[in-house]
Amino acid sequence: MFSDEDFTAWHPRDGRPGLSPAQLATVCVLQYALNLSDRHAAEAVRCRIDFKYALGLELEDPGFHHSVLSDFRDRLAEGDRADRLLGLALTRIRRAGLLKGLAARASRPFP
């Protein structure tokens, strides 16, 4: 759903971050959906094939330390980054045709 180009403005001036922000955003979505702590989400990235597949990682990928997730969320909380990321996700989900029913209902006024 996300690509590193979506996070270009987040990169430090001296280059790209060591970890993919697109992958970290995807981990945060999976973490929320599965109600995982930071430690459990990082462990899932290290050990679960479904997480590795969703992130496009090799099976041997060692993952990352759990503290990376809270650091990423801190950067996400800056300015309007969270709103822009949500808007981007919704746009891509709509383009994939996954929100057709919801989009039609959203255009009607609430009772």
N, C-alpha and C positions, 0 to 999 in steps of 0.2 A: 504494500500500500504506500510505503514511503520510500524515497530514495535520498541518498546523501546530498544531492543537489537541492533538495527542499530545505536544507539546513545550512546553506552556504554562509548566510549572515551570522551564524552561530560560531563559525570557526574562528579560532584565534588568529591574530594578524600574522603570526609566524608560521602558519600552515594549518593543515587539517588535524583534527583530533586523532588520538590513537585508536579510539573505538568509533565504530560507525554510529552516528546519531540516528540514522534510520532504523538500525537494528535495536538501539536502545529504546526508541519510541515504540517499536513493535513489542519488545519485551514488556514495556509498561502497560500496553494494551492487554497482553496475555496475562500479566500479573493481576491486573484489575479483574479481568473476566474470570480468572480462576481463584481469586481471593488469596493470593500468595504474598507472604512477607518478602522483603528484599532478599533475605538469605535464601528462602526457598525458590524464588525466581532465578537467582544466580545459580543455584544448584541445578535447577531444571535446564538451564542453558548448558551446563557442563555435562549433564547425564541423560537428558531425554531426547530421543530421536525426533519426536514431533516438534520440539522447540528448535532443534538444530535445522530441521527441514524448513520451518517457517522463517528462520533467519538466514537461510542459505549458507549455513556453516558446514564445514567438513566434520565428519564424525570425531576426528581427533582434536578438534578445536578445544582449547582449555577453558574457554569462557572468560569470566572477569570477576573481580571482587564485588561483593554485594553493595559496597559503599558507592560504587559507580552510579547505581540507580538513583540514590538520593541526590547526588551531585547533578545528575541529568535533570531531575525534577526541579532542582533549584534554578537551573538555567532556563527551564521551561516556564517558570513562574515570572521571569523578567519581562517587563513590558506586556505586549499583547501576543507573545509567542504561543501561549496555550490556545488562545482563540483562533489564531491563524492556522495552527496545526489541526484543530478540530474542523475548521472550515475546509481545509485541504482534504482531510479524511472524508468528510461528508460529500464533497464534490466528486471525489474518486468513487465513492460507494454509489452515488447516484448514477454516474457514468456507466458503472458496471451493471446498472439495472436492479440494484438490491434495495432501493428505497422508493420504488414507483408508488406503491400503496401508501406509504407514509408521506410522500411528497404531495399526493393528491389530498390526503386528509389535512396536511399542514396548511394548504391553501384555503381551506374552509374556516370560517370564524368559529371560535369555541362557543358552546351553548351557554 
